[in-house]
Amino acid sequence: MPDKVYTLTETTDRSGSGFVIGVFADLDHTIDAARSNAAHQIRRCIASEEKLFNAPVAPETYEAVLLRNRDDARLVIRHRPSGEQEWVVWHISPFEVIEPRDTPFGAAAHHVIPAE
């Protein structure tokens, strides 16, 4: 079992709510999953603009930008011409996995706590 796991959550500015997309054993796979979700959202943004303006939109109009700290990160979509950020954000957060231990009730339990 890994010492640390990473959660990938998606949040929106529109609703202010979010949900967990997955839990991954390493940071690289978590970032890949976030980029995959962002690529899908970029395709949706382009299709929406093409429908709105009734004209083709260049794929490079939008870009996925990874904003990384030590272990955690955010992936945002930026509209290149305006510099504005889209309303969907993917958050990557590390959590430390603590080995199972016997409880006073006799059952072993896994504990996951946010990594510092």
ZIZI-V184256 format. One record per residue. N is the residue number from 0. RES is the residue in three letters. PSI is psi as a letter, one per 20 degrees, with the letter a starting at -180 (999 if undefined). OMEGA is omega in whole degrees, 0 to 359 (none if undefined). D_LAST is the distance of its C-alpha to the last C-alpha in Angstrom with 1 decimal. Layout:
<<N	RES	PSI	OMEGA	D_LAST> <N	RES	PSI	OMEGA	D_LAST>>
This chain:
<<0	MET	p	180	19.0> <1	PRO	q	177	16.0> <2	ASP	h	185	12.8> <3	LYS	q	173	10.9> <4	VAL	r	182	12.6> <5	TYR	p	176	12.7> <6	THR	q	175	14.4> <7	LEU	o	179	17.0> <8	THR	q	177	18.2> <9	GLU	p	177	21.2> <10	THR	q	178	22.0> <11	THR	q	176	25.2> <12	ASP	h	184	26.3> <13	ARG	g	183	29.5> <14	SER	i	182	28.4> <15	GLY	j	180	24.9> <16	SER	r	180	23.9> <17	GLY	r	179	22.1> <18	PHE	q	179	21.8> <19	VAL	p	177	19.9> <20	ILE	g	181	21.7> <21	GLY	r	175	20.1> <22	VAL	p	187	17.4> <23	PHE	q	182	17.5> <24	ALA	h	179	16.8> <25	ASP	q	185	16.2> <26	LEU	h	182	15.2> <27	ASP	g	178	18.9> <28	HIS	h	179	20.4> <29	THR	g	178	18.1> <30	ILE	g	177	19.2> <31	ASP	g	179	22.8> <32	ALA	h	178	22.8> <33	ALA	g	179	21.7> <34	ARG	h	178	24.4> <35	SER	g	177	26.9> <36	ASN	h	179	26.4> <37	ALA	h	179	26.7> <38	ALA	g	177	29.9> <39	HIS	g	180	31.4> <40	GLN	h	178	30.7> <41	ILE	g	177	32.3> <42	ARG	h	178	35.3> <43	ARG	h	178	35.6> <44	CYS	g	180	35.4> <45	ILE	g	179	38.1> <46	ALA	h	179	40.3> <47	SER	g	179	40.1> <48	GLU	h	179	41.1> <49	GLU	h	178	43.9> <50	LYS	g	181	45.2> <51	LEU	g	184	45.0> <52	PHE	i	181	46.7> <53	ASN	l	181	48.9> <54	ALA	q	179	48.1> <55	PRO	q	177	45.9> <56	VAL	p	181	42.4> <57	ALA	p	180	41.1> <58	PRO	h	181	38.0> <59	GLU	j	177	36.4> <60	THR	h	180	36.6> <61	TYR	q	176	33.0> <62	GLU	q	174	30.0> <63	ALA	p	183	26.5> <64	VAL	p	179	24.0> <65	LEU	p	178	20.5> <66	LEU	o	191	18.2> <67	ARG	p	171	15.2> <68	ASN	b	178	12.2> <69	ARG	f	181	10.0> <70	ASP	h	182	9.1> <71	ASP	r	183	10.2> <72	ALA	r	172	13.8> <73	ARG	q	175	16.8> <74	LEU	p	181	20.3> <75	VAL	q	175	23.2> <76	ILE	p	181	27.0> <77	ARG	p	174	29.0> <78	HIS	o	188	32.7> <79	ARG	g	183	34.0> <80	PRO	h	184	37.2> <81	SER	h	184	35.7> <82	GLY	j	181	32.1> <83	GLU	q	179	31.1> <84	GLN	p	176	28.1> <85	GLU	r	187	28.9> <86	TRP	i	179	27.7> <87	VAL	p	179	25.6> <88	VAL	p	176	21.9> <89	TRP	p	181	19.7> <90	HIS	p	177	15.9> <91	ILE	p	183	13.7> <92	SER	p	178	10.3> <93	PRO	q	174	8.3> <94	PHE	p	178	8.2> <95	GLU	p	178	8.3> <96	VAL	p	179	12.0> <97	ILE	p	182	13.4> <98	GLU	q	179	17.0> <99	PRO	q	176	19.8> <100	ARG	q	178	21.3> <101	ASP	p	178	24.6> <102	THR	r	177	24.7> <103	PRO	i	181	27.5> <104	PHE	j	174	29.1> <105	GLY	i	181	29.4> <106	ALA	q	175	27.4> <107	ALA	q	181	24.3> <108	ALA	q	172	21.4> <109	HIS	q	178	18.3> <110	HIS	p	177	15.1> <111	VAL	p	179	12.2> <112	ILE	q	178	9.1> <113	PRO	p	178	6.5> <114	ALA	q	180	3.8> <115	GLU	999	none	0.0>>
